[in-house]
Amino acid sequence: MDEKKRGISKVKSIINEIAYDLGIDKKLVRQVLLLTFKELAVTLLLKGKPVMIRRFVKFVVAAAAVKKINKEKTKEKSE
């Protein structure tokens, strides 16, 4: 049966599959995935890359905001 017809999102489908394959609790799998994506987002932010991860991470940094931050950094360095 199609996942959309069952009302299961792609994220839940991935969590269910990982939990089944590894034989661990779905809640634990969800927590690990959330932590992993948050770490990725923080790493990308620290490197000045635009972050557009939704659902897992509740913040989105647009490319324009990153450019503004980079301009401020270069401005401080030149002073």
PDB file with SEQRES, HELIX, SHEET and CRYST1 records, atoms N, CA, C and O in Angstrom:
SEQRES   1 A   79  MET ASP GLU LYS LYS ARG GLY ILE SER LYS VAL LYS SER          
SEQRES   2 A   79  ILE ILE ASN GLU ILE ALA TYR ASP LEU GLY ILE ASP LYS          
SEQRES   3 A   79  LYS LEU VAL ARG GLN VAL LEU LEU LEU THR PHE LYS GLU          
SEQRES   4 A   79  LEU ALA VAL THR LEU LEU LEU LYS GLY LYS PRO VAL MET          
SEQRES   5 A   79  ILE ARG ARG PHE VAL LYS PHE VAL VAL ALA ALA ALA ALA          
SEQRES   6 A   79  VAL LYS LYS ILE ASN LYS GLU LYS THR LYS GLU LYS SER          
SEQRES   7 A   79  GLU                                                          
HELIX    1 AA1 GLU A    3  ARG A    6  1                                   4    
HELIX    2 AA2 LYS A   10  LEU A   22  1                                  13    
HELIX    3 AA3 LYS A   26  LEU A   46  1                                  21    
HELIX    4 AA4 ALA A   63  SER A   78  1                                  16    
CRYST1    1.000    1.000    1.000  90.00  90.00  90.00 P 1           1          
ATOM      1  N   MET A   1       0.840  -1.188   0.000  1.00  0.00           N  
ATOM      2  CA  MET A   1       0.000   0.000   0.000  1.00  0.00           C  
ATOM      3  C   MET A   1       0.879   1.242   0.000  1.00  0.00           C  
ATOM      4  O   MET A   1       1.931   1.277   0.639  1.00  0.00           O  
ATOM      5  N   ASP A   2       0.434   2.254  -0.721  1.00  0.00           N  
ATOM      6  CA  ASP A   2       1.184   3.496  -0.820  1.00  0.00           C  
ATOM      7  C   ASP A   2       1.265   4.157   0.552  1.00  0.00           C  
ATOM      8  O   ASP A   2       0.287   4.178   1.300  1.00  0.00           O  
ATOM      9  N   GLU A   3       2.442   4.698   0.876  1.00  0.00           N  
ATOM     10  CA  GLU A   3       2.661   5.316   2.187  1.00  0.00           C  
ATOM     11  C   GLU A   3       1.737   6.495   2.424  1.00  0.00           C  
ATOM     12  O   GLU A   3       1.256   6.681   3.542  1.00  0.00           O  
ATOM     13  N   LYS A   4       1.477   7.291   1.404  1.00  0.00           N  
ATOM     14  CA  LYS A   4       0.613   8.451   1.573  1.00  0.00           C  
ATOM     15  C   LYS A   4      -0.818   8.026   1.882  1.00  0.00           C  
ATOM     16  O   LYS A   4      -1.512   8.693   2.650  1.00  0.00           O  
ATOM     17  N   LYS A   5      -1.255   6.939   1.300  1.00  0.00           N  
ATOM     18  CA  LYS A   5      -2.606   6.453   1.568  1.00  0.00           C  
ATOM     19  C   LYS A   5      -2.735   5.982   3.009  1.00  0.00           C  
ATOM     20  O   LYS A   5      -3.798   6.123   3.613  1.00  0.00           O  
ATOM     21  N   ARG A   6      -1.679   5.431   3.558  1.00  0.00           N  
ATOM     22  CA  ARG A   6      -1.685   4.976   4.948  1.00  0.00           C  
ATOM     23  C   ARG A   6      -1.503   6.134   5.915  1.00  0.00           C  
ATOM     24  O   ARG A   6      -1.720   5.979   7.116  1.00  0.00           O  
ATOM     25  N   GLY A   7      -1.113   7.274   5.412  1.00  0.00           N  
ATOM     26  CA  GLY A   7      -0.915   8.439   6.270  1.00  0.00           C  
ATOM     27  C   GLY A   7       0.414   8.434   6.993  1.00  0.00           C  
ATOM     28  O   GLY A   7       0.552   9.107   8.015  1.00  0.00           O  
ATOM     29  N   ILE A   8       1.399   7.698   6.500  1.00  0.00           N  
ATOM     30  CA  ILE A   8       2.718   7.644   7.123  1.00  0.00           C  
ATOM     31  C   ILE A   8       3.668   8.542   6.331  1.00  0.00           C  
ATOM     32  O   ILE A   8       3.819   8.389   5.119  1.00  0.00           O  
ATOM     33  N   SER A   9       4.301   9.471   7.027  1.00  0.00           N  
ATOM     34  CA  SER A   9       5.232  10.371   6.360  1.00  0.00           C  
ATOM     35  C   SER A   9       6.519   9.622   6.015  1.00  0.00           C  
ATOM     36  O   SER A   9       6.753   8.510   6.487  1.00  0.00           O  
ATOM     37  N   LYS A  10       7.341  10.253   5.188  1.00  0.00           N  
ATOM     38  CA  LYS A  10       8.621   9.655   4.822  1.00  0.00           C  
ATOM     39  C   LYS A  10       9.515   9.494   6.040  1.00  0.00           C  
ATOM     40  O   LYS A  10      10.229   8.500   6.173  1.00  0.00           O  
ATOM     41  N   VAL A  11       9.468  10.481   6.930  1.00  0.00           N  
ATOM     42  CA  VAL A  11      10.306  10.429   8.130  1.00  0.00           C  
ATOM     43  C   VAL A  11       9.902   9.249   9.007  1.00  0.00           C  
ATOM     44  O   VAL A  11      10.749   8.486   9.471  1.00  0.00           O  
ATOM     45  N   LYS A  12       8.601   9.110   9.225  1.00  0.00           N  
ATOM     46  CA  LYS A  12       8.127   7.992  10.051  1.00  0.00           C  
ATOM     47  C   LYS A  12       8.430   6.656   9.390  1.00  0.00           C  
ATOM     48  O   LYS A  12       8.738   5.674  10.065  1.00  0.00           O  
ATOM     49  N   SER A  13       8.340   6.629   8.080  1.00  0.00           N  
ATOM     50  CA  SER A  13       8.660   5.402   7.349  1.00  0.00           C  
ATOM     51  C   SER A  13      10.132   5.029   7.533  1.00  0.00           C  
ATOM     52  O   SER A  13      10.459   3.859   7.726  1.00  0.00           O  
ATOM     53  N   ILE A  14      11.005   6.015   7.473  1.00  0.00           N  
ATOM     54  CA  ILE A  14      12.441   5.781   7.672  1.00  0.00           C  
ATOM     55  C   ILE A  14      12.692   5.304   9.096  1.00  0.00           C  
ATOM     56  O   ILE A  14      13.447   4.355   9.314  1.00  0.00           O  
ATOM     57  N   ILE A  15      12.056   5.966  10.072  1.00  0.00           N  
ATOM     58  CA  ILE A  15      12.215   5.577  11.475  1.00  0.00           C  
ATOM     59  C   ILE A  15      11.736   4.148  11.684  1.00  0.00           C  
ATOM     60  O   ILE A  15      12.409   3.354  12.341  1.00  0.00           O  
ATOM     61  N   ASN A  16      10.578   3.820  11.127  1.00  0.00           N  
ATOM     62  CA  ASN A  16      10.038   2.459  11.267  1.00  0.00           C  
ATOM     63  C   ASN A  16      10.978   1.420  10.678  1.00  0.00           C  
ATOM     64  O   ASN A  16      11.197   0.364  11.271  1.00  0.00           O  
ATOM     65  N   GLU A  17      11.531   1.720   9.512  1.00  0.00           N  
ATOM     66  CA  GLU A  17      12.413   0.767   8.843  1.00  0.00           C  
ATOM     67  C   GLU A  17      13.713   0.552   9.630  1.00  0.00           C  
ATOM     68  O   GLU A  17      14.168  -0.580   9.795  1.00  0.00           O  
ATOM     69  N   ILE A  18      14.302   1.646  10.112  1.00  0.00           N  
ATOM     70  CA  ILE A  18      15.542   1.532  10.895  1.00  0.00           C  
ATOM     71  C   ILE A  18      15.286   0.761  12.183  1.00  0.00           C  
ATOM     72  O   ILE A  18      16.056  -0.127  12.549  1.00  0.00           O  
ATOM     73  N   ALA A  19      14.198   1.108  12.866  1.00  0.00           N  
ATOM     74  CA  ALA A  19      13.862   0.435  14.125  1.00  0.00           C  
ATOM     75  C   ALA A  19      13.632  -1.057  13.899  1.00  0.00           C  
ATOM     76  O   ALA A  19      14.066  -1.885  14.702  1.00  0.00           O  
ATOM     77  N   TYR A  20      12.960  -1.394  12.821  1.00  0.00           N  
ATOM     78  CA  TYR A  20      12.692  -2.802  12.524  1.00  0.00           C  
ATOM     79  C   TYR A  20      13.988  -3.540  12.193  1.00  0.00           C  
ATOM     80  O   TYR A  20      14.244  -4.626  12.714  1.00  0.00           O  
ATOM     81  N   ASP A  21      14.807  -2.938  11.318  1.00  0.00           N  
ATOM     82  CA  ASP A  21      16.054  -3.583  10.891  1.00  0.00           C  
ATOM     83  C   ASP A  21      17.016  -3.801  12.053  1.00  0.00           C  
ATOM     84  O   ASP A  21      17.672  -4.840  12.132  1.00  0.00           O  
ATOM     85  N   LEU A  22      17.102  -2.821  12.957  1.00  0.00           N  
ATOM     86  CA  LEU A  22      18.043  -2.920  14.068  1.00  0.00           C  
ATOM     87  C   LEU A  22      17.431  -3.547  15.316  1.00  0.00           C  
ATOM     88  O   LEU A  22      18.140  -3.905  16.255  1.00  0.00           O  
ATOM     89  N   GLY A  23      16.120  -3.673  15.314  1.00  0.00           N  
ATOM     90  CA  GLY A  23      15.440  -4.265  16.461  1.00  0.00           C  
ATOM     91  C   GLY A  23      15.489  -3.394  17.705  1.00  0.00           C  
ATOM     92  O   GLY A  23      15.606  -3.899  18.822  1.00  0.00           O  
ATOM     93  N   ILE A  24      15.397  -2.065  17.506  1.00  0.00           N  
ATOM     94  CA  ILE A  24      15.412  -1.152  18.649  1.00  0.00           C  
ATOM     95  C   ILE A  24      14.141  -0.303  18.645  1.00  0.00           C  
ATOM     96  O   ILE A  24      13.376  -0.310  17.680  1.00  0.00           O  
ATOM     97  N   ASP A  25      13.934   0.423  19.736  1.00  0.00           N  
ATOM     98  CA  ASP A  25      12.739   1.223  19.926  1.00  0.00           C  
ATOM     99  C   ASP A  25      12.674   2.376  18.920  1.00  0.00           C  
ATOM    100  O   ASP A  25      13.688   3.011  18.627  1.00  0.00           O  
ATOM    101  N   LYS A  26      11.477   2.639  18.396  1.00  0.00           N  
ATOM    102  CA  LYS A  26      11.285   3.721  17.427  1.00  0.00           C  
ATOM    103  C   LYS A  26      11.601   5.085  18.045  1.00  0.00           C  
ATOM    104  O   LYS A  26      12.127   5.971  17.372  1.00  0.00           O  
ATOM    105  N   LYS A  27      11.280   5.242  19.310  1.00  0.00           N  
ATOM    106  CA  LYS A  27      11.537   6.515  19.983  1.00  0.00           C  
ATOM    107  C   LYS A  27      13.037   6.812  20.034  1.00  0.00           C  
ATOM    108  O   LYS A  27      13.456   7.952  19.837  1.00  0.00           O  
ATOM    109  N   LEU A  28      13.839   5.783  20.298  1.00  0.00           N  
ATOM    110  CA  LEU A  28      15.291   5.942  20.328  1.00  0.00           C  
ATOM    111  C   LEU A  28      15.827   6.307  18.944  1.00  0.00           C  
ATOM    112  O   LEU A  28      16.693   7.172  18.813  1.00  0.00           O  
ATOM    113  N   VAL A  29      15.307   5.648  17.922  1.00  0.00           N  
ATOM    114  CA  VAL A  29      15.731   5.941  16.547  1.00  0.00           C  
ATOM    115  C   VAL A  29      15.414   7.391  16.205  1.00  0.00           C  
ATOM    116  O   VAL A  29      16.241   8.086  15.615  1.00  0.00           O  
ATOM    117  N   ARG A  30      14.224   7.848  16.571  1.00  0.00           N  
ATOM    118  CA  ARG A  30      13.826   9.231  16.299  1.00  0.00           C  
ATOM    119  C   ARG A  30      14.747  10.215  17.012  1.00  0.00           C  
ATOM    120  O   ARG A  30      15.153  11.218  16.424  1.00  0.00           O  
ATOM    121  N   GLN A  31      15.078   9.941  18.265  1.00  0.00           N  
ATOM    122  CA  GLN A  31      15.962  10.822  19.025  1.00  0.00           C  
ATOM    123  C   GLN A  31      17.347  10.899  18.392  1.00  0.00           C  
ATOM    124  O   GLN A  31      17.935  11.976  18.299  1.00  0.00           O  
ATOM    125  N   VAL A  32      17.860   9.757  17.960  1.00  0.00           N  
ATOM    126  CA  VAL A  32      19.184   9.723  17.330  1.00  0.00           C  
ATOM    127  C   VAL A  32      19.173  10.499  16.014  1.00  0.00           C  
ATOM    128  O   VAL A  32      20.102  11.255  15.731  1.00  0.00           O  
ATOM    129  N   LEU A  33      18.124  10.315  15.212  1.00  0.00           N  
ATOM    130  CA  LEU A  33      18.037  11.050  13.950  1.00  0.00           C  
ATOM    131  C   LEU A  33      17.940  12.556  14.193  1.00  0.00           C  
ATOM    132  O   LEU A  33      18.590  13.338  13.498  1.00  0.00           O  
ATOM    133  N   LEU A  34      17.143  12.961  15.162  1.00  0.00           N  
ATOM    134  CA  LEU A  34      17.035  14.380  15.485  1.00  0.00           C  
ATOM    135  C   LEU A  34      18.381  14.951  15.909  1.00  0.00           C  
ATOM    136  O   LEU A  34      18.777  16.023  15.450  1.00  0.00           O  
ATOM    137  N   LEU A  35      19.076  14.249  16.773  1.00  0.00           N  
ATOM    138  CA  LEU A  35      20.383  14.707  17.232  1.00  0.00           C  
ATOM    139  C   LEU A  35      21.376  14.796  16.076  1.00  0.00           C  
ATOM    140  O   LEU A  35      22.150  15.749  15.983  1.00  0.00           O  
ATOM    141  N   THR A  36      21.347  13.810  15.209  1.00  0.00           N  
ATOM    142  CA  THR A  36      22.251  13.786  14.052  1.00  0.00           C  
ATOM    143  C   THR A  36      22.014  14.989  13.141  1.00  0.00           C  
ATOM    144  O   THR A  36      22.964  15.663  12.743  1.00  0.00           O  
ATOM    145  N   PHE A  37      20.755  15.258  12.811  1.00  0.00           N  
ATOM    146  CA  PHE A  37      20.462  16.377  11.931  1.00  0.00           C  
ATOM    147  C   PHE A  37      20.727  17.721  12.599  1.00  0.00           C  
ATOM    148  O   PHE A  37      21.113  18.677  11.926  1.00  0.00           O  
ATOM    149  N   LYS A  38      20.529  17.807  13.899  1.00  0.00           N  
ATOM    150  CA  LYS A  38      20.862  19.049  14.605  1.00  0.00           C  
ATOM    151  C   LYS A  38      22.366  19.290  14.571  1.00  0.00           C  
ATOM    152  O   LYS A  38      22.812  20.421  14.376  1.00  0.00           O  
ATOM    153  N   GLU A  39      23.149  18.230  14.761  1.00  0.00           N  
ATOM    154  CA  GLU A  39      24.609  18.362  14.696  1.00  0.00           C  
ATOM    155  C   GLU A  39      25.051  18.803  13.298  1.00  0.00           C  
ATOM    156  O   GLU A  39      25.936  19.646  13.153  1.00  0.00           O  
ATOM    157  N   LEU A  40      24.425  18.224  12.277  1.00  0.00           N  
ATOM    158  CA  LEU A  40      24.743  18.628  10.906  1.00  0.00           C  
ATOM    159  C   LEU A  40      24.421  20.100  10.687  1.00  0.00           C  
ATOM    160  O   LEU A  40      25.207  20.827  10.081  1.00  0.00           O  
ATOM    161  N   ALA A  41      23.275  20.536  11.175  1.00  0.00           N  
ATOM    162  CA  ALA A  41      22.873  21.926  10.999  1.00  0.00           C  
ATOM    163  C   ALA A  41      23.840  22.869  11.702  1.00  0.00           C  
ATOM    164  O   ALA A  41      24.226  23.891  11.135  1.00  0.00           O  
ATOM    165  N   VAL A  42      24.233  22.542  12.923  1.00  0.00           N  
ATOM    166  CA  VAL A  42      25.168  23.394  13.662  1.00  0.00           C  
ATOM    167  C   VAL A  42      26.516  23.446  12.955  1.00  0.00           C  
ATOM    168  O   VAL A  42      27.124  24.511  12.854  1.00  0.00           O  
ATOM    169  N   THR A  43      26.981  22.315  12.472  1.00  0.00           N  
ATOM    170  CA  THR A  43      28.249  22.266  11.752  1.00  0.00           C  
ATOM    171  C   THR A  43      28.193  23.133  10.497  1.00  0.00           C  
ATOM    172  O   THR A  43      29.128  23.879  10.205  1.00  0.00           O  
ATOM    173  N   LEU A  44      27.093  23.028   9.762  1.00  0.00           N  
ATOM    174  CA  LEU A  44      26.950  23.847   8.557  1.00  0.00           C  
ATOM    175  C   LEU A  44      26.887  25.332   8.902  1.00  0.00           C  
ATOM    176  O   LEU A  44      27.458  26.159   8.192  1.00  0.00           O  
ATOM    177  N   LEU A  45      26.195  25.670   9.987  1.00  0.00           N  
ATOM    178  CA  LEU A  45      26.115  27.070  10.402  1.00  0.00           C  
ATOM    179  C   LEU A  45      27.480  27.615  10.772  1.00  0.00           C  
ATOM    180  O   LEU A  45      27.827  28.736  10.399  1.00  0.00           O  
ATOM    181  N   LEU A  46      28.258  26.830  11.504  1.00  0.00           N  
ATOM    182  CA  LEU A  46      29.581  27.284  11.924  1.00  0.00           C  
ATOM    183  C   LEU A  46      30.520  27.459  10.744  1.00  0.00           C  
ATOM    184  O   LEU A  46      31.449  28.265  10.801  1.00  0.00           O  
ATOM    185  N   LYS A  47      30.287  26.713   9.682  1.00  0.00           N  
ATOM    186  CA  LYS A  47      31.113  26.856   8.484  1.00  0.00           C  
ATOM    187  C   LYS A  47      30.586  27.937   7.554  1.00  0.00           C  
ATOM    188  O   LYS A  47      31.162  28.190   6.496  1.00  0.00           O  
ATOM    189  N   GLY A  48      29.476  28.581   7.953  1.00  0.00           N  
ATOM    190  CA  GLY A  48      28.914  29.656   7.138  1.00  0.00           C  
ATOM    191  C   GLY A  48      28.112  29.195   5.954  1.00  0.00           C  
ATOM    192  O   GLY A  48      27.920  29.956   5.006  1.00  0.00           O  
ATOM    193  N   LYS A  49      27.642  27.978   5.981  1.00  0.00           N  
ATOM    194  CA  LYS A  49      26.847  27.440   4.881  1.00  0.00           C  
ATOM    195  C   LYS A  49      25.363  27.676   5.166  1.00  0.00           C  
ATOM    196  O   LYS A  49      24.949  27.664   6.325  1.00  0.00           O  
ATOM    197  N   PRO A  50      24.565  27.891   4.127  1.00  0.00           N  
ATOM    198  CA  PRO A  50      23.129  28.045   4.354  1.00  0.00           C  
ATOM    199  C   PRO A  50      22.504  26.724   4.791  1.00  0.00           C  
ATOM    200  O   PRO A  50      22.814  25.669   4.237  1.00  0.00           O  
ATOM    201  N   VAL A  51      21.628  26.788   5.779  1.00  0.00           N  
ATOM    202  CA  VAL A  51      20.994  25.588   6.315  1.00  0.00           C  
ATOM    203  C   VAL A  51      19.511  25.627   5.989  1.00  0.00           C  
ATOM    204  O   VAL A  51      18.825  26.596   6.313  1.00  0.00           O  
ATOM    205  N   MET A  52      19.026  24.597   5.362  1.00  0.00           N  
ATOM    206  CA  MET A  52      17.613  24.514   5.014  1.00  0.00           C  
ATOM    207  C   MET A  52      17.059  23.143   5.406  1.00  0.00           C  
ATOM    208  O   MET A  52      16.432  22.476   4.584  1.00  0.00           O  
ATOM    209  N   ILE A  53      17.277  22.729   6.617  1.00  0.00           N  
ATOM    210  CA  ILE A  53      16.772  21.442   7.087  1.00  0.00           C  
ATOM    211  C   ILE A  53      15.494  21.709   7.860  1.00  0.00           C  
ATOM    212  O   ILE A  53      15.526  22.351   8.909  1.00  0.00           O  
ATOM    213  N   ARG A  54      14.395  21.234   7.363  1.00  0.00           N  
ATOM    214  CA  ARG A  54      13.121  21.419   8.037  1.00  0.00           C  
ATOM    215  C   ARG A  54      12.689  20.097   8.645  1.00  0.00           C  
ATOM    216  O   ARG A  54      13.292  19.058   8.375  1.00  0.00           O  
ATOM    217  N   ARG A  55      11.680  20.130   9.439  1.00  0.00           N  
ATOM    218  CA  ARG A  55      11.116  18.985  10.159  1.00  0.00           C  
ATOM    219  C   ARG A  55      12.031  18.527  11.276  1.00  0.00           C  
ATOM    220  O   ARG A  55      11.580  18.388  12.413  1.00  0.00           O  
ATOM    221  N   PHE A  56      13.300  18.289  10.991  1.00  0.00           N  
ATOM    222  CA  PHE A  56      14.219  17.811  12.017  1.00  0.00           C  
ATOM    223  C   PHE A  56      14.726  18.976  12.860  1.00  0.00           C  
ATOM    224  O   PHE A  56      14.785  18.887  14.087  1.00  0.00           O  
ATOM    225  N   VAL A  57      15.083  20.046  12.208  1.00  0.00           N  
ATOM    226  CA  VAL A  57      15.633  21.200  12.894  1.00  0.00           C  
ATOM    227  C   VAL A  57      14.628  22.331  12.721  1.00  0.00           C  
ATOM    228  O   VAL A  57      14.150  22.578  11.614  1.00  0.00           O  
ATOM    229  N   LYS A  58      14.315  23.002  13.789  1.00  0.00           N  
ATOM    230  CA  LYS A  58      13.244  23.983  13.758  1.00  0.00           C  
ATOM    231  C   LYS A  58      13.682  25.363  13.294  1.00  0.00           C  
ATOM    232  O   LYS A  58      12.883  26.298  13.343  1.00  0.00           O  
ATOM    233  N   PHE A  59      14.919  25.522  12.845  1.00  0.00           N  
ATOM    234  CA  PHE A  59      15.363  26.823  12.357  1.00  0.00           C  
ATOM    235  C   PHE A  59      15.866  26.694  10.927  1.00  0.00           C  
ATOM    236  O   PHE A  59      16.367  25.649  10.512  1.00  0.00           O  
ATOM    237  N   VAL A  60      15.719  27.784  10.189  1.00  0.00           N  
ATOM    238  CA  VAL A  60      16.171  27.824   8.793  1.00  0.00           C  
ATOM    239  C   VAL A  60      16.968  29.112   8.618  1.00  0.00           C  
ATOM    240  O   VAL A  60      16.494  30.198   8.950  1.00  0.00           O  
ATOM    241  N   VAL A  61      18.156  28.982   8.105  1.00  0.00           N  
ATOM    242  CA  VAL A  61      18.987  30.150   7.826  1.00  0.00           C  
ATOM    243  C   VAL A  61      19.031  30.321   6.315  1.00  0.00           C  
ATOM    244  O   VAL A  61      19.513  29.448   5.593  1.00  0.00           O  
ATOM    245  N   ALA A  62      18.537  31.422   5.859  1.00  0.00           N  
ATOM    246  CA  ALA A  62      18.497  31.674   4.416  1.00  0.00           C  
ATOM    247  C   ALA A  62      19.864  32.128   3.926  1.00  0.00           C  
ATOM    248  O   ALA A  62      20.695  32.601   4.702  1.00  0.00           O  
ATOM    249  N   ALA A  63      20.075  31.979   2.661  1.00  0.00           N  
ATOM    250  CA  ALA A  63      21.348  32.368   2.061  1.00  0.00           C  
ATOM    251  C   ALA A  63      21.609  33.860   2.253  1.00  0.00           C  
ATOM    252  O   ALA A  63      22.759  34.268   2.417  1.00  0.00           O  
ATOM    253  N   ALA A  64      20.558  34.676   2.234  1.00  0.00           N  
ATOM    254  CA  ALA A  64      20.733  36.121   2.417  1.00  0.00           C  
ATOM    255  C   ALA A  64      21.274  36.431   3.811  1.00  0.00           C  
ATOM    256  O   ALA A  64      22.117  37.313   3.968  1.00  0.00           O  
ATOM    257  N   ALA A  65      20.799  35.721   4.802  1.00  0.00           N  
ATOM    258  CA  ALA A  65      21.274  35.946   6.173  1.00  0.00           C  
ATOM    259  C   ALA A  65      22.743  35.556   6.298  1.00  0.00           C  
ATOM    260  O   ALA A  65      23.509  36.220   6.997  1.00  0.00           O  
ATOM    261  N   VAL A  66      23.127  34.501   5.633  1.00  0.00           N  
ATOM    262  CA  VAL A  66      24.522  34.065   5.681  1.00  0.00           C  
ATOM    263  C   VAL A  66      25.415  35.112   5.013  1.00  0.00           C  
ATOM    264  O   VAL A  66      26.507  35.405   5.499  1.00  0.00           O  
ATOM    265  N   LYS A  67      24.952  35.663   3.914  1.00  0.00           N  
ATOM    266  CA  LYS A  67      25.724  36.705   3.238  1.00  0.00           C  
ATOM    267  C   LYS A  67      25.899  37.920   4.138  1.00  0.00           C  
ATOM    268  O   LYS A  67      26.970  38.526   4.174  1.00  0.00           O  
ATOM    269  N   LYS A  68      24.849  38.268   4.859  1.00  0.00           N  
ATOM    270  CA  LYS A  68      24.917  39.409   5.765  1.00  0.00           C  
ATOM    271  C   LYS A  68      25.943  39.164   6.873  1.00  0.00           C  
ATOM    272  O   LYS A  68      26.718  40.054   7.223  1.00  0.00           O  
ATOM    273  N   ILE A  69      25.937  37.962   7.411  1.00  0.00           N  
ATOM    274  CA  ILE A  69      26.893  37.601   8.456  1.00  0.00           C  
ATOM    275  C   ILE A  69      28.320  37.665   7.915  1.00  0.00           C  
ATOM    276  O   ILE A  69      29.218  38.185   8.578  1.00  0.00           O  
ATOM    277  N   ASN A  70      28.524  37.139   6.720  1.00  0.00           N  
ATOM    278  CA  ASN A  70      29.855  37.150   6.102  1.00  0.00           C  
ATOM    279  C   ASN A  70      30.340  38.579   5.844  1.00  0.00           C  
ATOM    280  O   ASN A  70      31.523  38.873   6.018  1.00  0.00           O  
ATOM    281  N   LYS A  71      29.435  39.462   5.431  1.00  0.00           N  
ATOM    282  CA  LYS A  71      29.807  40.861   5.201  1.00  0.00           C  
ATOM    283  C   LYS A  71      30.256  41.521   6.498  1.00  0.00           C  
ATOM    284  O   LYS A  71      31.226  42.279   6.521  1.00  0.00           O  
ATOM    285  N   GLU A  72      29.528  41.220   7.586  1.00  0.00           N  
ATOM    286  CA  GLU A  72      29.877  41.793   8.881  1.00  0.00           C  
ATOM    287  C   GLU A  72      31.248  41.287   9.344  1.00  0.00           C  
ATOM    288  O   GLU A  72      32.031  42.048   9.914  1.00  0.00           O  
ATOM    289  N   LYS A  73      31.534  40.015   9.102  1.00  0.00           N  
ATOM    290  CA  LYS A  73      32.824  39.442   9.491  1.00  0.00           C  
ATOM    291  C   LYS A  73      33.968  40.097   8.718  1.00  0.00           C  
ATOM    292  O   LYS A  73      34.999  40.437   9.299  1.00  0.00           O  
ATOM    293  N   THR A  74      33.785  40.271   7.421  1.00  0.00           N  
ATOM    294  CA  THR A  74      34.837  40.878   6.603  1.00  0.00           C  
ATOM    295  C   THR A  74      35.020  42.349   6.977  1.00  0.00           C  
ATOM    296  O   THR A  74      36.132  42.875   6.929  1.00  0.00           O  
ATOM    297  N   LYS A  75      33.928  43.001   7.347  1.00  0.00           N  
ATOM    298  CA  LYS A  75      33.986  44.392   7.774  1.00  0.00           C  
ATOM    299  C   LYS A  75      34.799  44.528   9.064  1.00  0.00           C  
ATOM    300  O   LYS A  75      35.597  45.453   9.210  1.00  0.00           O  
ATOM    301  N   GLU A  76      34.587  43.594   9.998  1.00  0.00           N  
ATOM    302  CA  GLU A  76      35.343  43.602  11.257  1.00  0.00           C  
ATOM    303  C   GLU A  76      36.818  43.320  11.032  1.00  0.00           C  
ATOM    304  O   GLU A  76      37.668  43.909  11.699  1.00  0.00           O  
ATOM    305  N   LYS A  77      37.133  42.436  10.111  1.00  0.00           N  
ATOM    306  CA  LYS A  77      38.526  42.089   9.831  1.00  0.00           C  
ATOM    307  C   LYS A  77      39.275  43.256   9.204  1.00  0.00           C  
ATOM    308  O   LYS A  77      40.462  43.456   9.463  1.00  0.00           O  
ATOM    309  N   SER A  78      38.568  44.027   8.372  1.00  0.00           N  
ATOM    310  CA  SER A  78      39.238  45.138   7.684  1.00  0.00           C  
ATOM    311  C   SER A  78      39.490  46.331   8.619  1.00  0.00           C  
ATOM    312  O   SER A  78      40.333  47.180   8.330  1.00  0.00           O  
ATOM    313  N   GLU A  79      38.766  46.389   9.729  1.00  0.00           N  
ATOM    314  CA  GLU A  79      38.925  47.510  10.645  1.00  0.00           C  
ATOM    315  C   GLU A  79      40.115  47.348  11.492  1.00  0.00           C  
ATOM    316  O   GLU A  79      40.401  48.208  12.326  1.00  0.00           O  
TER     317      GLU A  79                                                      
END                                                                             
